[in-house]
Amino acid sequence: MSERVLLVGGGGREHAIARAIANSGHDAALYACASNRNPGIDGLAAGYETLDENDPDAVLDYAGSVDATLAIIGPESPLDAGVTDALDDAGIYTFSPRRAEAQLECDKAFQRAFMAEHGIPGTPDFAVFEDVEAACEYVEGYDGDVAVKPHGLTGGKGVRVTGDQLTKAEAVEYMRESDWNDWVIEERLVGEEFTIQAFVADGDLRTTPAVQDHKRAYEGDEGPNTGGMGSYSDASLQLPFMDEDDYMDAVDVLRATVDALDGYKGVLYGQFMLTETGPRVVEFNARFGDPEAMNTLPVLNTDFLDVLTAARDDEPLPQLSFRPMATVCKYAVPDGYPTDPDAGAKVTIDDDVIADVVRDHRDQSGDDAETAPEALLYYASVDDREDGIYTTTSRSYAVVGLADTIGDAEAIAEASLQRAGTEGLRVRHDIGKSDLVQQRIDHMNDIRGGAD
């Protein structure tokens, strides 16, 4: 059967999903719709419609016009808007959760109440407030540092942590000056963050390698939070500061969540803090991470379309296979991002630049075909004009290096960025570098009392 797959969303994460579908060994046509036109997705798709991706009727109309047989939604906002519900109800199977299940991400109060009710391991101490003044009083009186989280979706930029980013007095000021009345206040978790993304359908759970994102805007983990400046994964399932038990403990949390959340389908993203006592849950997301999808999908040996069709056809999800390669993803963002970004810089990187850098590294490495160095370009929020591609005010594009080691993958990603030039753009050059990775290892060793 020939598949016609609809992809909703136009960011870097969606470019990674589009490439995974386009690379399928099956007879499949990709169609996309989004609020912006992503040139990378446009080049892979048989059709691309610019529309309001949060409008269920608009997405459904386009899905019908292309006779979609499957769909997948990249961003969180369409999930909260009920786009999955509209597609599912029209008979177009969508490998994404319906709105009720997506509240695990979209409603932070629901998320914590759900975890407490079902005894999900790793649940932090928390309290929920519908009045900002009551929330502020709780913060001021709490014995220890806290994370303050607005109730709804904030694009990964709404959380503030005392003892790390700001003082309690500054947190209270931030809360009072915000537009939010509803807050979730949690104990501050201390350790190293990591993410595990899982494919879920009919109770089946298939997990992917752990990834570490870098939310802070500037090198050395300084500055405000962003949607994510880059990320890395290792050639094994775990990261260098983890062991196999840490990974499996986090998988147990995901398993318990799926068992308790009847009917969940799609990607379940668990963000964890590896603490002295093991993994604790920072949050759940109901879709691929951005940038984490760009680490995971390029090393997935299993045909991604096999995952989608098995889910739709009520078959067991395939066991996943991954290439034994490390990945390093680095985002290029406009100068001034995220607080005061400047748009309009010309993007000078393209697939030819990437190919030149890969050729140089392969000539030097002599690796076999499975683990030969690679680099991939993923466009995110850019303005595709007749005379070239230009930046907007959001993240512009990402480069992902793949190699035997994190260090080699970082070198490929960095070389690609340097070869193209980044005038008018900013990059966190420290992501994936050996000294920063070692800092993570040393940090966990200190937390665990010097244990290896």
C-alpha positions, -999 to +999 in steps of 0.1 A: +000+000+000+013+034-009+012+058+021+005+095+020+019+110+052+009+144+065+034+163+087+022+192+107+048+218+117+076+237+102+106+238+125+139+219+128+123+190+146+098+187+118+126+188+092+141+158+110+108+140+109+104+148+072+138+134+064+131+102+083+099+097+064+115+107+030+142+081+037+118+053+042+123+022+021+085+020+015+064+036-012+054+068+006+047+105-003+052+132+022+029+162+026+034+191+050+015+220+064+027+247+088+024+283+098+058+289+081+075+276+050+105+255+059+127+252+028+142+219+040+108+203+044+096+219+012+124+202-007+113+168+006+076+170+003+053+163-026+031+192-013+034+219+012+006+242+024+011+273+045-018+276+070-026+281+107-012+248+121-033+253+153-066+254+133-080+218+132-104+226+104-076+241+082-053+211+088-081+186+082-091+203+049-056+200+037-053+164+048-084+156+029-072+174-002-040+152-003-058+119+007-036+115+037-034+080+051-013+088+081-003+120+100+022+131+127+022+164+145+055+180+155+048+210+178+029+210+211+004+238+203-016+219+176-019+190+201-035+214+226-057+229+199-072+195+191-057+189+157-050+152+164-087+148+175-099+163+143-077+141+121-084+109+141-121+115+141-120+119+103-103+085+099-068+098+094-046+079+119-023+104+137+008+092+155+004+119+181-017+120+213-052+134+214-059+166+233-069+148+265-036+128+266-015+157+255-025+175+287+004+155+302+025+183+286+001+211+280-012+214+316+016+212+342-009+210+371-025+180+354+009+164+348+019+165+385-015+155+398-015+126+374+019+115+386+010+118+422-023+099+417-007+070+399+025+068+420+048+075+391+084+071+403+105+102+404+077+127+412+091+158+429+075+176+458+050+202+443+021+225+449-005+239+425-019+274+428-046+293+410-037+327+426-003+343+420-001+359+454-007+325+471+020+310+449+044+338+459+038+333+496+045+296+491+078+303+474+089+328+501+081+302+528+094+271+512+124+254+529+148+252+500+150+262+464+122+259+440+113+257+403+084+281+394+064+270+364+035+288+347+005+265+342+004+262+304+027+261+274+056+286+273+078+272+246+104+260+271+111+295+283+087+300+312+104+281+340+126+298+365+148+281+392+159+297+424+194+290+435+204+287+399+189+315+377+176+339+403+169+345+440+136+338+456+128+375+457+135+377+420+113+347+414+085+363+432+090+395+412+090+375+380+057+358+389+040+390+399+050+407+367+039+379+345+005+374+329+000+341+346-022+335+377-019+297+377+014+282+389+030+249+397+058+253+423+082+224+427+113+215+447+145+223+428+161+191+415+199+191+415+219+169+391+223+165+354+194+167+330+187+143+302+159+133+279+146+099+267+121+099+239+098+069+233+075+057+206+041+046+222+011+028+208-014+003+222+006+000+254+039-007+236+069+014+245+101+017+224+128+039+238+156+058+221+191+069+232+194+095+260+201+131+249+212+162+268+198+195+257+213+229+265+186+254+274+207+284+285+214+309+258+251+315+263+283+294+267+290+280+301+253+276+307+248+313+313+219+336+303+182+331+299+164+300+289+157+293+252+139+267+232+172+248+232+206+258+218+218+223+210+222+188+223+243+157+221+240+119+224+265+091+227+271+060+207+253+040+234+219+044+249+232+063+279+252+095+282+288+097+296+276+108+331+251+080+333+252+042+336+229+015+323+209+014+355+202+051+353+189+047+318+167+017+327+153+035+358+142+063+336+126+038+312+107+024+341+093+058+347+081+060+311+067+025+313+047+034+345+034+065+328+022+047+297+006+020+318-014+046+338-023+068+308-048+047+288-048+052+250-016+073+247-001+071+212+028+090+196+060+102+211+064+105+249+093+127+259+106+123+294+129+150+307+148+138+338+172+151+364+198+125+374+201+131+411+220+115+439+191+091+443+185+084+406+163+099+379+136+124+389+110+138+365+115+174+354+086+172+329+069+152+302+063+163+267+038+148+243+060+150+211+096+149+199+120+174+215+135+202+195+165+198+191+165+162+205+147+148+175+177+158+154+199+136+175+176+106+176+161+102+141+194+103+122+208+072+140+175+052+139+182+022+117+146+010+120+124+024+092+104+052+109+074+045+086+073+010+100+067+025+135+038+047+121+021+019+102+024-006+130+008+018+154-020+025+130-026-012+122-027-023+158+004-043+154+033-045+179+057-017+174+090-029+158+120-033+181+143-004+175+178-005+161+203+024+162+236+030+145+264+031+171+272+068+165+274+098+187+256+130+177+261+167+184+235+193+174+243+230+174+216+257+167+225+289+149+202+317+162+198+354+154+220+379+172+202+390+204+182+358+207+161+351+228+155+385+245+160+409+216+166+390+184+176+407+151+161+393+119+173+396+084+207+381+083+214+360+052+219+323+059+250+311+040+250+275+049+236+248+026+239+211+019+269+217-004+289+232+025+279+203+047+290+178+020+324+194+017+331+192+055+319+155+056+342+147+027+372+162+045+365+142+077+358+109+059+391+112+041+408+116+075+389+089+094+389+058+073+358+045+092+335+018+078+303+028+060+281+024+091+301+047+113+316+070+087+313+107+099+283+126+087+267+160+090+231+171+085+215+205+081+181+212+095+163+244+088+140+259+115+125+294+114+138+311+083+125+335+057+129+318+022+131+347-003+138+348-040+174+360-034+182+336-006+173+324+029+172+349+058+168+347+096+137+355+115+135+362+152+136+326+162+161+298+159+174+296+124+189+263+116+208+234+132+238+214+122+242+178+135+275+160+134+276+122+136+307+102+144+322+074+165+326+098+195+310+129+209+342+148+203+345+138+166+308+146+161+313+180+177+342+187+154+321+180+123+293+202+134+316+230+144+336+228+111+303+230+091+294+262+110+328+277+106+330+269+069+297+286+062+302+316+085+277+328+110+276+366+105+244+379+121+240+346+140+251+332+173+261+296+183+269+279+215+303+266+205+308+247+238+280+222+232+296+187+228+332+199+236+352+175+257+357+200+286+319+206+290+311+169+288+338+163+314+322+189+336+289+170+335+308+138+345+326+155+373+294+171+385+276+137+388+306+122+405+306+150+431+268+145+436+273+108+441+302+112+465+330+106+439+316+073+426+327+063+392 
